């Protein structure tokens, strides 16, 4: 996968891309990332990327010209590259969208800033709009980092085990079950006996039950879309 990011603040991506899973995926040639400064596609001596909004109002708006020219320069002749605008007005990011994006060989992410971008970018350039939550950030850079991390970790070979992402929270519409490691007892708090039993069928059943109960307690709205057995549905009714 190759990901191009358009931003005014390239330095915000350095620490993230130079460590952890993203760095390992890059070293293994599973992902390549290129961060582009939108100002490099301006044509005035001040490298102006924003201007006052027509009709008045507070703040500044990112101009369309440098964003269009940056995307066109990066995109080249390819006609199928998703061009994603990070904006509070986009569709709410989810594990399912991360899975969707991980299936593309290439992505272009546009990081909005100030009061947003000229509407013509949204209408005539972006093919998708994504929001990471119902709140407003100073710019789209943090949102881009979230989207990249969530999608890249789903690429085959990025994580140590192919099974690692399968039990993550939200993958099956449920929160993840509780996890434990050594020691078996710490300050009087013991690991559940079933996890020490070696009985993989019982462990799988316990984990599934715990995932259902935890989701019911913490994020009950997720259960509306989760695929539950009749027994699990009875467990949900009992827990409510």
C-alpha positions, 0 to 999 in steps of 0.5 A, a space after each residue: 500500500 502507498 499513502 500520500 498525505 497532504 498537509 501544512 505541517 509535515 513534522 507532525 508525522 515524523 514521530 509516528 512514522 519513525 516508530 512502532 508498527 508503521 516503521 516496521 511495515 515500512 521497513 518490510 516494504 508493506 507500506 510506503 508513505 509520502 508527506 507533501 506540503 500543500 504550500 509547495 503547490 502555491 505560485 505566489 512569493 508568500 506561498 499563500 494557502 488560505 484566504 478569508 471566507 466569502 460572505 464574512 465570518 471568523 477564521 480562514 479557509 484553505 484555498 482550492 488551487 494548491 490542494 487541487 494541484 497537489 492532488 493532481 501532481 501526486 495522483 498522475 494518470 491513475 483514475 481509481 485512487 481514493 482521495 479522502 478529506 479528513 473533516 468533522 463532517 465526514 462519515 464516522 470512522 470505524 473498524 469496518 472502514 479501516 478494513 475497507 481502506 486496507 484493501 486499497 493499494 493506494 490512498 491520498 489523504 487531505 488534512 484540512 485546517 483553519 475553518 476548513 477547505 473551500 467547498 469545491 475541494 469537497 464537491 469536485 476532488 475528494 472521493 470520500 470524507 472521514 471524521 474520527 469523532 464528533 468533536 473538532 481538532 485544530 487540523 486533520 493531521 491527527 485524524 490522518 494518523 488515526 486512519 493510517 494506523 488503523 488501516 496499516 495494521 490490518 495489512 497482511 504481514 504487518 502484525 506478528 500474527 495473522 490472527 492478532 487483528 481478528 479478536 480486536 474490539 469492534 471486528 465482530 461488532 463486540 468489544 474485546 474480551 479481558 486479557 491476562 498474562 503472567 503472573 497468575 496471581 498479583 496482589 491477590 488478584 488471580 487470573 480466571 481458572 479457565 484461562 489456565 485450564 488448557 481447554 481451548 474450547 472452554 477458553 473460546 466460549 469464556 472469551 466470547 461470553 466476556 466480550 458479549 457481557 463487556 459490550 452490553 455493559 460498556 457499549 450496548 448500542 453495538 449489540 444492535 448490529 452484532 451477530 449473536 446466537 440465541 444463547 448470547 441474546 438471552 445473556 444480553 437480556 439477563 445482563 440488562 
